[in-house]
Amino acid sequence: MKNFIFFLFFIWSLGYSIDCESQAIENNRLTLQIKKQNISLSSKNMPDLKIQNMFLPGQIIATSKKETSDSLWGKGEALQVICNDGRKVTFTLYDHNPFLYIHTVMMNQSGQDIRVNRLEIAAIDMSIGNMNKPLNTLGTGGFAPARQAQGSYTYTLLTEPDSQHSILTAWLTQKQGIGLMVPQPAKSTKAYKVKTELEFGNYLVKSGKERDTDILLIGFFEDGREGLELYGDYLAKAYQIHLPAKPEVYCTWYHRNLSGSGASTEKLLAENADFARKELAAFGLNTFQIDDHWQSSMGMPKNQSGAGPLKTFVENNKNFPSGMQHTAGYLEKKGFTPGLWFMPFSGDVRNPHFPKEIFAQHRWTGAPYEVKRWSGTCIDATSPAGESFLRKRFKRVYNWGYRYYKIDGLHTGAPSENIYVNRSYDGMPVYGDARLYNDEYTFTQCFRKGLSILKEESPGVFLLGCSATQNMSSLGAAFGMVNAMRVGPDNDGAIRGVWKSTTAGADYAGNLYFLHNKVWYNDPDPYFVRSSNPLNKARWMVSWQAVSGVMSTTSMQYAELAPDRLDMIKRALPTHSLNARPVDILESDKPNIWMVKNDRITILGLFNWEELKNTQIDYSLERIGLNGSENYELFDFWDNKYLGNINGKLSQTLEPASCKVLAVRPSKSHPQVISTSRHITQGLMDIKEESWNPARQTLSGTSEVVKGDRYELRIIVPEGFDIRKAKSNAGKMLIQKEGKLMRVSFMPQKSGMVIWNIEFKQTH
């Protein structure tokens, strides 16, 4: 009682009100009100979206309101509450900002140190009222009706499918702990309750001190997709992320059955680089990444090692007799960025190469913390010995000349189990039962410290994290620390046409689409075009990667591909750098429609997720994001066919396990380019400029082309026009007429920009 009275006097002395009757803050979009123990949030523009109450674990005993300012988010109003469990919670509304910011600080006036594994931040009771259909949710586990919602990492979105009105709850930062979303049972189909938590592994608040946690966001949106996309922007802003150029990658791993090694061999790799330099480099392929099986066991018999790959990463094995530095130099000489796979934070307690003092320890036994399933023994970046070991490891690989790292077993940067394939949060502990050398670090801080060491010792290296699905603790904890992330499981079943593997990358990357190009590049694993994957399924994979714009990776000895299969890779290189959208992601289990556009053209990717039956797509143009009252011209890339024009609605039938990639442009009274042959995205990237001169009746433009790759412009020519002549600075142009469609083509003699002009005449 004496401590509590002292605590009340302490907070009163800081200017807090202890009556707790009613306080409110607002901006142009939201109003937050605290009345006694009730915390509510309402929208000024969408009265159907409501947070009826946010339940804090402790009882509110004092409040304080003030104006605030932040270097990133600007000016606003803050309402701070003190709870009887020692937490200080600040609710902030910044001017012209659609999110409420919730920041919890733990204060310890108990007279002794406090240590916890996790904290509940708030239980949020939300609703979207007066709607016709039950509500849906989207999270890292995917799409689900609200009553069947799964636990999620990082974010959860509640949405009404017809209006797409949505409430987004998401973690802006995950620097202290892992942000979790735990759905709670709700009686109404139009209400949803989620408990938000942070798991730390270890969170120490010393007596008489206070300690930070992470920032939670809540936002109301007329269109939940816009909310997710804005959240991606805010994450990039909060972590000050500036991504390097996206690589176009060859990986050795998935043709190991042909090469005899997941790393290929020095000889085969050189042959593949020679072939790719001639056939694929001009199209955009620029990175060669060597995978597992390049490393030596350093004399230790494999049957005496721990589970999973060899984890020494010190010297080459017989697959690379000239050494790893030699191979990096050869790849660089051929114009490719050399890339290497390794496991940065993994060791093997059984191998004498690894000093025992570098490892995190099991909490109760004190033994090195070993993940029995594949990942190995976790190296502790908070220990001086662990940090020294890591720095030497990273310098070694860097000095060999590799500038692209695929860093696997990423979750071992903090003591944690391999629970592959992990996607949704099931309520089990995220982190392992372990302790760190420096117990003032949370496990998330340890993870980020390890990645900071890697970045310090590897300046300019592109970092691909692998894989979030081994343990989703490595998803949010890696924000701002890696350039790309493998967001799905291995998909090598697609080599044989296994449908679940064929669609896995699109499935796992789809509900994280808003992170791509902003927080990192989503890597769904390779697409497979070899003949063992049926043509329709190969097209499905390559089309989805091309339209979505994710990381593009292939894994094959290219010379062994049939010419038509090799050509599919050429049509997919490079991937675009625009922000694509899964149009119907808030309405169905798997999005059938993906859209990407620039100021000239819209590309729609239509995907049938059913392997054995047709899918019918009937979707309003307005809901897609086009003008519902305009006519639009369509061209189908794979059928190489003009489909005429549409108005009001898109209607297409997709055969089993198939896709269509449609170029879409508003109908015009003059000629215009509807498609090109260069890329699956049909002019989205290769046409740099296009203009119509009505006085001269001339269509002109600039295209980026590849030497020796016949380039075709597909032009919609309205009735009353005919081509008079066509010319370019690339030489002779051939003209072919197909009704309303004109095909104008030429053979580039060199790679680069070509200026073309097509003069028309009026026929009446």
C-alpha positions in Angstrom: 0.0 0.0 0.0 2.8 2.4 0.9 4.5 1.7 -2.5 1.2 2.4 -4.3 0.6 5.7 -2.5 4.2 6.7 -3.4 3.5 5.8 -7.0 0.3 7.9 -7.1 2.2 10.9 -5.6 5.0 10.3 -8.2 2.6 10.5 -11.2 0.7 13.4 -9.8 4.0 15.3 -9.5 4.5 14.7 -13.2 1.3 16.6 -14.1 -1.2 13.7 -14.6 -4.8 13.9 -13.8 -5.9 11.3 -11.3 -9.7 11.6 -11.7 -9.8 9.7 -15.0 -13.3 11.0 -15.9 -13.0 11.9 -19.6 -10.2 12.9 -22.0 -10.2 13.1 -25.8 -7.8 13.8 -28.7 -8.6 14.1 -32.4 -7.3 14.9 -35.9 -9.2 15.4 -39.2 -9.9 11.7 -39.4 -10.1 10.1 -36.0 -11.3 10.7 -32.4 -9.9 8.9 -29.4 -11.8 9.1 -26.2 -11.0 7.8 -22.8 -13.8 7.8 -20.2 -12.9 6.1 -17.0 -11.7 2.6 -18.1 -13.2 2.8 -21.6 -11.0 3.7 -24.6 -12.8 4.1 -27.9 -11.8 5.2 -31.4 -14.1 6.5 -34.0 -13.9 7.7 -37.6 -15.1 11.1 -38.7 -15.6 9.9 -42.3 -16.8 6.3 -41.9 -19.1 6.0 -38.9 -19.5 2.3 -39.5 -15.9 1.7 -38.4 -15.5 1.6 -34.7 -13.2 0.5 -31.9 -15.7 0.2 -29.0 -13.1 -0.5 -26.4 -9.4 -1.1 -26.0 -8.8 -3.1 -22.9 -5.4 -2.4 -21.3 -4.1 -5.2 -18.9 -3.9 -2.7 -16.0 -6.4 -0.3 -14.6 -6.1 3.3 -15.7 -5.3 5.5 -12.7 -4.2 8.8 -14.3 -4.3 10.6 -17.6 -2.5 13.5 -19.2 -3.1 15.3 -22.5 -0.5 17.3 -24.5 0.5 18.6 -27.9 3.3 16.7 -29.5 5.7 16.7 -32.4 7.7 14.0 -34.1 10.5 14.4 -36.8 8.9 11.7 -39.0 5.2 12.2 -38.4 4.8 15.9 -37.6 2.6 17.6 -35.1 -0.3 16.1 -33.2 -2.1 15.4 -29.9 -1.1 12.8 -27.4 -3.1 11.3 -24.5 -1.0 9.4 -22.0 -2.4 7.1 -19.4 -0.8 5.5 -16.3 -2.0 2.0 -15.3 -1.7 0.4 -11.9 0.5 -2.4 -13.3 3.2 0.2 -14.0 2.7 0.8 -17.7 2.6 4.2 -19.3 0.7 4.1 -22.6 0.7 7.0 -25.0 -2.0 7.4 -27.6 -1.1 9.8 -30.4 -3.0 11.2 -33.4 -0.8 13.2 -35.8 -2.3 15.8 -38.1 -3.6 14.4 -41.4 -2.5 10.9 -40.4 -5.0 8.0 -40.6 -3.4 5.9 -37.9 -3.6 6.0 -34.1 -0.2 5.4 -32.6 0.0 3.3 -29.4 3.3 3.2 -27.5 3.7 1.4 -24.2 6.5 2.0 -21.7 7.0 -0.2 -18.7 7.9 1.5 -15.4 9.2 -0.5 -12.5 8.7 1.0 -9.1 8.3 -2.4 -7.4 11.7 -2.4 -5.6 13.0 -5.4 -7.6 13.9 -6.2 -11.1 11.1 -7.5 -13.4 11.7 -10.0 -16.2 9.0 -11.2 -18.6 8.9 -13.2 -21.8 5.9 -11.3 -23.4 3.5 -8.5 -22.8 -0.1 -8.0 -23.7 -0.5 -4.5 -25.1 -4.2 -4.2 -25.6 -7.3 -6.3 -26.4 -9.2 -4.4 -29.1 -12.9 -4.8 -29.7 -13.7 -3.6 -33.2 -16.7 -3.7 -35.5 -17.9 -2.7 -39.0 -21.6 -2.1 -38.5 -24.7 -2.3 -40.7 -23.1 -4.5 -43.3 -24.8 -7.2 -45.4 -22.1 -9.9 -45.2 -20.0 -11.4 -42.5 -16.6 -9.9 -42.0 -13.3 -11.3 -43.3 -9.7 -11.0 -42.1 -6.3 -11.0 -43.7 -3.1 -11.7 -41.9 0.2 -13.5 -42.4 -1.8 -16.8 -42.3 -3.9 -15.7 -45.2 -7.5 -14.8 -45.8 -10.3 -16.2 -43.5 -13.8 -15.3 -42.3 -13.6 -13.3 -39.1 -15.1 -16.2 -37.1 -12.3 -18.5 -38.3 -9.5 -16.0 -38.1 -6.0 -17.3 -37.4 -3.4 -15.7 -35.3 -1.1 -13.5 -37.2 2.4 -11.9 -37.0 2.9 -8.2 -37.7 -0.6 -7.2 -38.8 -4.3 -8.2 -39.0 -6.9 -6.6 -41.3 -10.7 -6.7 -40.7 -12.7 -6.0 -43.8 -16.3 -6.0 -45.1 -16.1 -7.7 -48.6 -18.6 -5.6 -50.5 -17.6 -2.1 -49.4 -13.9 -3.1 -48.6 -14.2 -0.8 -45.5 -11.5 -2.1 -43.2 -9.8 -1.7 -39.8 -6.0 -2.3 -39.9 -4.1 -3.2 -36.7 -0.4 -3.4 -37.3 3.0 -3.1 -35.6 4.9 0.0 -36.9 8.1 -1.2 -35.1 9.4 -4.5 -34.0 12.8 -3.6 -32.6 12.1 -4.7 -29.0 9.8 -7.7 -29.6 7.8 -9.7 -32.1 4.3 -8.2 -32.7 1.5 -10.8 -32.5 -2.2 -10.7 -33.2 -4.3 -13.2 -31.3 -8.0 -13.3 -32.4 -10.5 -13.7 -29.6 -14.0 -15.4 -29.9 -16.8 -12.9 -30.8 -20.5 -13.5 -30.6 -21.4 -11.3 -33.6 -20.5 -11.9 -37.2 -20.0 -8.1 -37.5 -17.6 -7.8 -34.6 -14.0 -8.9 -34.1 -11.7 -8.9 -31.1 -8.0 -9.2 -31.3 -5.4 -9.3 -28.5 -2.1 -7.6 -29.4 1.0 -8.9 -27.8 4.8 -8.5 -27.9 7.1 -11.5 -27.4 10.6 -10.7 -26.3 12.2 -13.9 -25.3 13.7 -11.9 -22.4 12.5 -8.4 -21.3 14.2 -7.0 -18.2 13.1 -3.8 -16.5 15.4 -3.0 -13.7 14.1 -1.6 -10.4 13.5 2.1 -10.5 13.8 2.2 -14.3 11.5 2.3 -17.2 11.8 0.5 -20.6 10.6 1.0 -24.1 8.4 -1.4 -26.2 7.2 -1.1 -29.8 4.6 1.0 -31.5 1.2 -0.3 -32.5 -1.0 1.3 -35.2 -4.7 1.2 -35.7 -6.3 2.8 -38.8 -9.7 3.0 -40.5 -9.8 2.8 -44.3 -12.5 3.0 -47.0 -10.4 0.5 -49.0 -8.4 -1.9 -46.9 -5.9 -2.4 -49.8 -5.0 1.3 -49.5 -4.5 0.9 -45.8 -2.1 -2.0 -46.3 -0.2 -0.1 -49.0 0.1 3.0 -46.8 1.3 0.7 -43.9 4.1 -0.5 -46.2 5.0 3.1 -46.9 5.0 3.9 -43.2 7.2 1.0 -42.4 9.8 2.1 -44.9 9.6 5.6 -43.4 9.9 4.4 -39.8 12.9 2.2 -40.6 14.4 4.7 -43.1 14.6 2.0 -45.7 16.2 2.8 -49.1 16.3 -0.3 -51.2 19.1 -1.1 -53.7 18.2 -2.2 -57.2 16.4 -5.5 -57.4 18.6 -8.3 -58.7 17.6 -10.8 -61.3 19.0 -14.1 -60.0 20.2 -17.5 -61.0 20.4 -20.0 -58.1 22.1 -23.4 -58.1 19.9 -25.1 -55.6 17.0 -26.5 -57.6 18.9 -28.4 -60.3 21.0 -30.4 -57.8 19.6 -33.6 -59.2 21.2 -32.7 -62.5 24.5 -31.2 -61.3 25.0 -33.6 -58.3 25.3 -30.7 -55.9 23.1 -28.0 -54.5 26.0 -25.6 -55.2 26.5 -27.0 -58.7 30.2 -27.3 -59.4 33.0 -25.0 -60.4 33.0 -26.4 -64.0 29.2 -26.4 -64.5 28.8 -23.0 -63.0 31.4 -21.5 -65.4 29.6 -23.2 -68.3 26.2 -21.8 -67.1 27.7 -18.3 -66.7 29.2 -18.5 -70.2 25.8 -19.5 -71.7 23.9 -16.9 -69.7 26.3 -14.2 -70.6 25.4 -14.9 -74.3 21.7 -15.6 -74.0 20.3 -13.9 -70.9 22.4 -11.1 -69.6 21.1 -8.6 -72.2 17.6 -9.4 -71.0 18.4 -8.6 -67.4 19.9 -11.6 -65.6 22.7 -10.2 -63.5 23.3 -12.3 -60.4 24.7 -15.9 -59.9 24.1 -17.3 -56.5 25.8 -20.5 -55.2 23.7 -22.5 -52.7 24.4 -25.2 -50.1 27.1 -27.9 -50.7 30.1 -25.6 -51.5 31.5 -25.8 -48.0 33.9 -28.3 -46.5 33.3 -30.2 -43.3 36.9 -29.4 -42.3 37.6 -33.1 -41.7 34.6 -33.9 -39.5 32.6 -36.9 -40.7 29.1 -36.0 -41.7 27.6 -38.6 -39.4 29.1 -36.9 -36.4 27.7 -33.5 -37.4 24.4 -32.0 -36.2 21.3 -32.0 -38.3 21.0 -30.0 -41.5 23.8 -28.5 -43.6 27.4 -28.2 -42.8 27.9 -25.0 -40.9 31.6 -24.2 -41.1 31.6 -21.8 -44.1 35.4 -21.6 -44.0 36.7 -23.4 -47.0 35.5 -25.0 -50.2 34.9 -28.7 -50.8 35.7 -30.7 -53.9 32.9 -29.1 -55.9 35.1 -25.9 -56.1 38.7 -27.1 -56.4 40.0 -23.6 -57.2 38.4 -22.0 -54.2 35.4 -19.7 -53.6 37.4 -16.6 -54.4 38.3 -17.9 -57.8 34.7 -18.6 -58.6 33.5 -15.2 -57.5 36.2 -13.6 -59.7 35.1 -15.7 -62.7 31.5 -14.7 -62.3 32.4 -11.0 -61.9 34.5 -11.2 -65.0 31.4 -12.5 -66.9 29.5 -9.5 -65.7 27.5 -11.2 -62.9 27.2 -10.3 -59.3 28.7 -13.3 -57.4 26.3 -14.6 -54.7 26.7 -17.1 -51.9 24.4 -19.0 -49.6 25.4 -19.5 -46.0 23.8 -19.6 -42.5 25.1 -16.5 -40.7 24.1 -17.3 -37.1 24.3 -21.1 -37.1 27.0 -23.3 -35.8 27.4 -26.9 -34.7 28.1 -27.6 -31.1 29.6 -31.0 -32.1 32.3 -29.5 -34.3 35.5 -28.3 -32.6 35.7 -25.4 -35.0 33.0 -23.7 -32.9 34.1 -22.5 -29.4 31.3 -23.2 -26.9 31.3 -19.7 -25.5 29.9 -18.2 -28.8 26.6 -19.9 -28.4 23.4 -18.9 -26.6 22.6 -21.2 -23.7 19.6 -23.2 -22.7 17.9 -21.4 -19.9 17.9 -24.4 -17.5 20.8 -26.6 -18.4 23.4 -24.0 -19.5 24.2 -26.1 -22.6 24.6 -24.4 -26.0 21.1 -23.8 -27.4 20.8 -26.3 -30.3 17.9 -26.4 -32.7 17.6 -30.1 -33.4 15.7 -29.6 -36.6 18.1 -28.6 -39.4 19.1 -25.1 -38.2 21.9 -25.9 -35.8 23.3 -24.2 -32.7 22.4 -20.5 -32.2 25.4 -18.1 -32.1 24.8 -15.3 -29.5 25.6 -11.9 -31.0 25.5 -10.3 -27.6 28.5 -12.1 -26.3 32.0 -10.8 -27.1 33.1 -14.2 -28.3 30.0 -14.6 -30.5 30.4 -11.1 -32.0 34.1 -11.8 -32.7 33.3 -15.1 -34.4 30.6 -13.6 -36.5 32.8 -10.7 -37.7 35.5 -13.1 -38.8 32.9 -15.3 -40.6 31.4 -12.3 -42.5 34.7 -10.7 -43.4 35.9 -14.0 -44.9 32.9 -14.3 -47.3 33.1 -10.6 -48.1 36.9 -10.8 -48.9 36.2 -13.7 -51.3 34.3 -11.2 -53.4 30.7 -12.1 -53.0 28.2 -9.2 -53.0 24.9 -11.1 -52.8 24.2 -13.2 -49.7 21.4 -15.7 -49.3 21.3 -15.9 -45.5 19.5 -19.1 -44.4 18.4 -20.3 -41.0 17.9 -16.6 -40.3 15.8 -17.3 -37.2 18.9 -18.6 -35.4 19.9 -15.0 -35.0 17.9 -15.3 -31.8 17.4 -18.6 -29.9 14.3 -20.0 -31.6 13.0 -23.3 -33.0 12.6 -24.3 -36.6 8.9 -24.7 -37.0 8.8 -24.8 -40.8 6.4 -24.3 -42.4 5.4 -21.4 -40.1 2.9 -18.8 -41.3 0.1 -18.0 -38.8 0.6 -17.6 -35.1 -0.8 -20.5 -33.1 -0.2 -19.3 -29.5 3.0 -21.2 -28.9 6.2 -19.4 -27.8 8.0 -17.7 -30.7 11.4 -17.8 -29.0 13.2 -20.6 -27.4 13.7 -21.3 -23.7 17.2 -19.8 -23.6 19.4 -17.1 -22.2 21.8 -14.6 -23.8 25.2 -13.5 -22.6 23.9 -10.0 -22.1 20.5 -10.4 -20.5 19.6 -6.7 -21.0 19.0 -7.6 -24.6 15.6 -8.9 -25.8 15.9 -11.8 -28.3 14.7 -9.4 -31.0 17.5 -7.0 -30.2 20.0 -9.8 -30.3 18.7 -10.8 -33.7 19.0 -7.3 -35.0 22.4 -6.9 -33.5 23.6 -9.9 -35.4 22.3 -8.5 -38.7 23.9 -5.1 -37.8 27.2 -6.9 -37.5 26.7 -8.6 -40.8 25.9 -5.3 -42.5 28.9 -3.6 -41.0 31.3 -6.3 -42.3 29.6 -6.5 -45.7 29.2 -3.0 -47.1 27.2 -2.9 -50.3 26.1 -6.5 -50.2 22.6 -7.4 -51.2 21.0 -9.4 -48.3 18.3 -12.0 -49.0 16.8 -13.4 -45.8 15.8 -17.0 -45.8 13.3 -18.1 -44.8 10.6 -16.4 -42.8 8.6 -19.6 -42.8 11.2 -21.4 -40.7 10.1 -19.2 -37.8 8.1 -16.1 -38.4 10.0 -14.3 -35.6 12.4 -13.4 -38.5 9.7 -11.6 -40.4 9.1 -8.3 -38.5 12.4 -8.5 -36.7 14.2 -8.2 -40.0 12.4 -5.0 -41.1 15.1 -2.5 -42.2 17.9 -5.1 -41.9 17.6 -7.1 -45.2 16.9 -6.2 -48.8 14.8 -9.1 -49.7 13.0 -12.0 -47.9 12.0 -15.5 -48.9 8.4 -15.4 -47.8 7.4 -18.9 -48.8 8.5 -22.5 -48.4 10.7 -24.4 -50.9 8.7 -24.9 -54.1 10.8 -27.5 -55.9 7.7 -29.8 -56.3 6.8 -27.4 -59.2 9.6 -28.9 -61.2 7.3 -31.9 -61.7 4.2 -29.8 -61.9 3.0 -30.4 -58.3 0.2 -27.8 -58.1 0.6 -26.8 -54.5 4.2 -26.0 -55.1 3.4 -24.2 -58.4 1.2 -21.8 -56.5 3.0 -21.6 -53.2 5.1 -18.5 -53.9 2.0 -16.5 -55.1 0.1 -17.7 -52.1 2.6 -16.8 -49.4 3.7 -13.5 -51.1 0.2 -12.4 -51.9 -0.8 -11.4 -48.4 2.5 -9.6 -47.9 2.3 -7.8 -51.2 2.4 -4.4 -49.4 5.9 -5.0 -48.1 7.3 -5.5 -51.6 9.3 -2.6 -53.1 9.0 -0.8 -49.8 10.3 -2.8 -46.8 12.1 -5.3 -49.0 11.6 -7.4 -52.1 9.4 -10.4 -51.7 11.1 -13.6 -52.9 8.6 -16.4 -53.6 11.4 -18.9 -54.7 12.1 -19.7 -58.3 9.7 -20.3 -61.2 10.4 -23.4 -63.2 10.1 -23.5 -67.0 11.8 -26.8 -67.7 9.8 -29.4 -69.7 9.0 -31.5 -66.7 6.6 -28.7 -65.6 3.6 -28.7 -68.0 3.4 -25.6 -70.2 0.2 -24.2 -68.6 1.8 -24.4 -65.1 5.1 -23.0 -66.2 3.2 -20.0 -67.7 1.2 -19.6 -64.5 4.4 -19.3 -62.4 6.3 -17.1 -64.7 3.3 -14.8 -65.4 2.6 -14.3 -61.7 6.2 -13.3 -61.0 6.2 -11.0 -64.0 2.9 -9.2 -63.2 3.5 -9.0 -59.4 7.0 -7.8 -59.9 8.5 -9.8 -57.1 12.1 -11.2 -57.0 12.8 -13.2 -60.2 14.9 -16.3 -59.7 15.5 -19.3 -62.0 17.4 -22.4 -61.2 18.5 -24.5 -64.2 21.5 -25.4 -66.4 20.2 -23.0 -69.1 21.8 -24.8 -72.1 19.6 -27.9 -71.3 16.4 -25.9 -71.8 14.4 -26.3 -75.0 14.4 -23.0 -77.0 10.8 -22.3 -76.3 11.3 -22.8 -72.5 14.4 -20.6 -72.5 12.4 -18.0 -74.3 9.9 -17.9 -71.4 12.8 -16.7 -69.2 13.6 -14.0 -71.7 10.0 -12.8 -71.7 10.1 -12.5 -67.9 13.4 -10.7 -67.5 13.6 -8.3 -65.8 10.7 -7.9 -63.4 9.2 -4.4 -63.1 9.8 -2.1 -60.2 6.2 -0.8 -59.9 3.7 -1.6 -57.0 1.3 -4.3 -58.2 -2.0 -5.0 -56.4 -4.0 -8.2 -55.9 -7.3 -6.7 -56.8 -9.6 -9.2 -55.1 -7.5 -10.1 -52.1 -10.1 -8.9 -49.6 -12.9 -11.0 -51.2 -11.6 -14.5 -51.8 -9.2 -17.1 -50.4 -6.7 -16.6 -53.2 -6.7 -13.4 -55.5 -7.6 -14.2 -59.1 -6.7 -10.8 -60.4 -3.4 -8.9 -60.1 -3.0 -5.4 -61.6 0.0 -3.3 -62.3 0.0 0.0 -64.3 1.8 3.1 -65.2 0.5 6.3 -66.8 0.4 4.6 -70.2 -1.0 1.0 -69.8 -2.6 -1.4 -67.3 -1.6 -5.0 -67.1 -4.0 -7.6 -65.6 -2.9 -11.0 -64.6 -5.7 -13.5 -64.3 -4.9 -16.7 -62.3 -6.9 -19.8 -61.9 -6.0 -21.4 -58.6 -8.0 -24.6 -59.4 -5.9 -27.3 -60.9 -8.8 -29.4 -62.3 -11.6 -27.1 -63.1 -12.4 -23.8 -64.9 -12.7 -20.5 -63.1 -15.0 -17.8 -64.3 -14.0 -14.2 -63.7 -16.7 -11.6 -63.8 -15.5 -8.3 -62.3 -16.5 -4.7 -62.7 -13.9 -2.5 -64.2 -14.6 0.2 -61.6 -13.8 -2.3 -58.8 -10.6 -3.2 -60.6 -9.7 0.5 -60.5 -10.5 1.4 -64.1 -13.2 3.8 -65.4 -16.5 2.0 -65.4 -18.0 4.2 -68.2 -15.0 3.9 -70.6 -14.4 1.3 -73.4 -11.1 -0.6 -73.1 -9.0 -2.5 -75.6 -7.6 -5.9 -74.6 -4.7 -8.0 -75.8 -3.8 -11.5 -74.5 -0.1 -12.1 -74.3 0.1 -15.9 -74.3 -2.5 -16.3 -77.0 -0.9 -13.4 -78.9 -4.3 -12.2 -79.7 -6.3 -9.0 -79.8 -9.5 -9.6 -77.8 -11.5 -6.5 -78.8 -12.9 -4.0 -76.4 -15.0 -4.2 -73.2 -17.2 -1.8 -71.2 -18.3 -2.0 -67.6 -17.1 -5.5 -66.8 -14.3 -7.9 -67.4 -15.5 -11.4 -68.2 -13.0 -14.2 -68.8 -13.0 -18.0 -68.5 -9.8 -19.6 -67.2 -9.1 -23.2 -68.0 -7.8 -25.4 -65.2 -4.3 -24.5 -63.8 -4.0 -21.6 -66.3 -3.6 -17.9 -66.5 -4.0 -14.9 -68.8 -2.0 -11.7 -69.0 -4.0 -8.9 -70.5 -2.8 -5.6 -71.7 -5.6 -3.0 -71.2 -5.8 0.5 -72.6 -8.8 2.9 -73.0 -10.2 3.0 -76.5 -9.0 6.0 -78.6 -10.0 7.6 -81.8 -6.5 7.3 -83.1 -3.9 4.5 -83.4 -2.1 3.3 -80.2 0.2 0.5 -79.1 -1.7 -2.1 -77.1 1.1 -4.7 -76.6 4.7 -5.6 -77.5 6.5 -8.9 -77.8 9.5 -8.0 -75.6 8.0 -8.9 -72.2 5.0 -10.6 -70.5 4.0 -7.2 -69.3 3.7 -6.0 -72.9 5.2 -2.6 -73.1 4.9 -1.7 -69.4 8.7 -1.5 -69.2 10.1 -1.5 -72.7 8.1 1.4 -74.2 9.7 4.5 -72.7 7.6 7.0 -74.6 4.6 7.0 -77.0 2.8 9.9 -78.6 0.3 10.6 -81.3 0.7 13.7 -83.5 -2.7 14.5 -85.0 -1.4 17.1 -87.4 1.1 14.6 -89.0 -1.0 11.6 -88.3 2.0 9.9 -86.8 2.4 7.5 -83.9 5.9 7.6 -82.5 7.8 6.3 -79.5 10.9 4.9 -77.9 11.4 1.3 -77.0 14.2 -0.5 -75.1 15.1 -3.6 -77.1 17.6 -6.5 -77.1 20.0 -7.3 -79.9 18.8 -10.2 -82.0 15.4 -10.4 -80.3 12.7 -9.6 -82.8 10.6 -6.7 -81.5 7.0 -6.4 -82.4 4.6 -3.5 -81.7 0.9 -4.5 -81.7 -1.1 -1.5 -82.6 -4.8 -0.9 -82.5 -5.8 1.0 -85.6 -9.4 2.4 -85.5 -11.6 2.3 -88.6 -10.6 5.0 -91.0 -6.9 4.7 -90.6 -4.2 2.7 -92.5 -0.4 2.7 -92.3 1.4 4.8 -94.8 4.9 3.9 -93.8 6.9 2.8 -90.7 10.6 3.6 -89.9 13.0 3.4 -87.0 16.7 3.9 -86.4 17.0 0.1 -86.1 16.4 -0.6 -89.8 13.7 -2.1 -91.8 10.2 -2.6 -90.3 7.8 -5.3 -91.4 4.0 -4.6 -91.3 1.3 -7.2 -91.0 -2.4 -6.4 -90.8 -5.0 -8.4 -88.8 -8.3 -6.6 -89.0 -8.2 -3.8 -86.4 -4.7 -4.9 -85.3 -1.4 -3.9 -87.0 1.8 -5.7 -86.2 5.0 -3.7 -86.9 8.3 -5.5 -86.2 12.0 -5.2 -86.7 15.2 -7.1 -85.7 17.4 -5.0 -83.4 21.1 -5.0 -84.4 22.1 -3.8 -80.9 20.6 -3.6 -77.5 19.4 -0.2 -76.3 16.9 2.5 -77.2 15.1 2.5 -80.6 13.1 5.5 -81.9 10.3 4.5 -84.2 7.7 6.5 -86.2 4.6 5.1 -87.9 2.8 7.4 -90.3 -0.9 6.8 -91.0 -3.3 7.9 -93.6 -7.0 8.3 -93.3 -9.0 6.1 -95.6 -12.2 8.1 -95.5 
